[in-house]
Amino acid sequence: MGVIAWLALGLLAGAVAKAILPGRDPGGLIGTTVIGIAGAFLGGWLSSQLLGRTVQREFFDPATWGSAVVGALVLLIGYRVLFGNSRD
C-alpha cells in the first residue's frame, strides 16, 4: 500500500477507534484524526515486527485493518491518559 492508502486507512481507523471510545478528546477532531493516522502506521509496524505478519499490499485485508484500529486505540487511550479525558 502507498502512503495515500495508509493515510486513508488511518482516517478510517481513527473514526472506528473514536466510535469504540466515545467522548470528547483534548485535541478535538484534528487531534483524533492525527492519532488515527499515526495509529495505523504504528499498528502496521508492530504487526510486522512483533507478530511477523507483513503488511499486505491490499487495502481491504482484515489483518491490516485490525492492526490499524488497534494501533489507533492504543494511541487514543495513551493520549487520553496523558492529556485528560475532555476539553474544558
PyMOL commands that set and color helices and strands:
alter all, ss='L'
color gray80, all
select helices_A, chain A and resi 3-20+28-50+62-83
alter helices_A, ss='H'
color red, helices_A
deselect
rebuild
show_as cartoon
